[in-house]
Amino acid sequence: MTDEERVEVYHALLERSNNGKLLKNSTREVSGLLDVPLQRVQNIWKRAKNTGYGEVVDVSHRRKGKCGRKKKQIDWLKVVDIPLHRRTTIRSLAAALGMSPTVVFRSLKKGQLRRHSNAIKPLIKEDNKKTRVKFCLSMLNKNALPHQPKFVDMYNVVHIDEKWFYMTKKTQTYYLLPSEEDPLRTCQSKSYISKVMFLAAMARPRYDGEGNETFSGKIGIFPFVTLQKAQRRSCNREGGTMELKPMVSIKREDIKRFLIEKVLPRIYERWPAEDFGKTIFIQQDNAKTHVTVNDEEFQVAALQQGLDIQLMCQPPNSPDLNILDLGYFRAIQALQHHVCPRTVEDLVTAVEEAYDEYPPNLVNRVFLTLQSCMIEIMKIGGGNNYKIPHLKKDTLEREGLLPVQMDCDPNLVEEAMNYVAC
């Protein structure tokens, strides 16, 4: 009998009792009414009567945990002694423990084990760590009170970087009905999937006192493509048709040309008018193809636009100090994969639309995440073995409490300055 059926028997007997005494033939009557053996009915009533004064009557069966095959006790602390390369799959971990993969899978579901995706991070040496800490300290507001250090608002910094966007992924997950056939995707070579490199430029969005957007922060995303004539006729187009071709080799001259001809005019076109005359910093990484900080040709072009723009480089091996690598590229790549491009033109259009559709308020959150990462970098002395903290930005923004600048612990700032000085 289930516990519910036993309770039903008890209530039926209770209705046929008077001050704890059953009426004549009550147990037989309930036995026939509910089709339960007479002895079982009598045992249920006996258990109810033996309940102490003030205690809750419990007539559920007592077999739970006392019958059936007992669970085998496993010491999961043994997992720590197994090398990581033998813990990459459930099957390999089960073989190392000498047990069934099903047992390991059930333990994973119960939370006794956890799944972790591990990504390779750049190797950072001691000098590199100090450079990272020094960069984080340079982002602190010099005008803030000494006992209340906080980061600058970063409104005058434009982050730029390049990224390859692929026509499709090597492996793709789909959700299908059981009756549907598996989709077939073909390619001439998986090692040469069509791709286009883009140069993205992003600043921090701005809002007025009422929370209305005044500047999206989106400077632009520019594909490295050229227009070429088709050399011969095919089933897709006639010979001589102009078509987009991706640039497969990007050099420093190409980056400089894009900065001068595309990024600078776009900054001049979209930058808030109230900030004209103030210094604007373009932050880039230390790739060999990037323009040097004191490049004369770039400085002359910036002055011709009437802007005070300076190039700056983030520390080496520090993609976590650029908002594009920190979260923005991954976000627009996910949006781009919602479209199925067939040509280079389709891919360029899909990436540009994903760039335009991405909400500016999420870009603003990435800047706060960047500041929180700087705090973590100072805590561990410039390393990159930290977890990105969760700030509950969605909740704070919904309540109107999302900060513009992250506060920093004065003791942490002092420790970081001493670390850089030594």
JOVENCOR-V405543 format. One record per backbone hydrogen bond with DSSP energy under -1.0 kcal/mol. CO is the residue of the C=O (numbers start at 0). NH is the residue of the N-H. If there is no record, write none. Layout:
co: [CO CO]
nh: [NH NH]
This chain:
co: [1 2 3 4 5 6 7 8 9 10 13 15 20 22 24 25 26 27 28 29 30 36 37 38 39 40 41 42 43 44 45 51 62 73 74 75 78 82 83 88 89 90 91 92 93 93 99 100 101 102 103 104 105 106 124 125 126 127 128 129 130 131 132 133 136 138 140 144 148 149 155 157 158 160 162 164 176 188 193 195 196 197 198 199 200 200 201 205 205 207 211 214 216 219 221 222 223 225 227 229 236 237 240 242 244 250 251 252 253 254 255 256 257 257 258 261 262 263 264 265 266 271 272 274 279 280 281 282 283 286 291 294 295 296 297 298 299 300 301 302 306 307 309 311 317 318 321 322 322 323 326 327 328 329 330 331 332 334 335 342 343 344 345 346 347 348 349 350 351 352 353 358 359 360 361 362 363 364 365 366 367 368 369 370 371 372 373 374 375 376 383 391 392 393 394 395 405 408 409 410 411 412 413 414 415 416 417]
nh: [5 6 7 8 9 10 11 12 13 14 16 22 17 25 28 29 30 31 32 33 35 40 41 42 43 44 45 46 47 48 49 54 65 75 77 78 81 85 86 92 93 94 95 96 97 98 103 104 105 106 107 108 109 111 128 129 130 131 132 133 134 135 136 137 139 151 143 147 407 140 280 282 201 199 197 195 179 191 166 164 223 162 221 160 218 219 158 213 214 210 207 205 202 200 198 224 246 244 242 239 233 240 229 227 225 254 255 256 257 258 259 260 261 262 263 265 266 267 268 269 270 274 275 277 309 157 311 159 313 289 294 298 299 300 301 302 303 304 306 305 308 279 281 283 320 321 325 326 327 328 330 331 332 333 334 335 336 337 338 346 347 348 349 350 351 352 353 354 355 356 357 362 363 364 365 366 367 368 369 370 371 372 373 374 375 376 377 378 379 381 385 395 396 397 398 400 150 412 413 414 415 416 417 418 419 420 421]
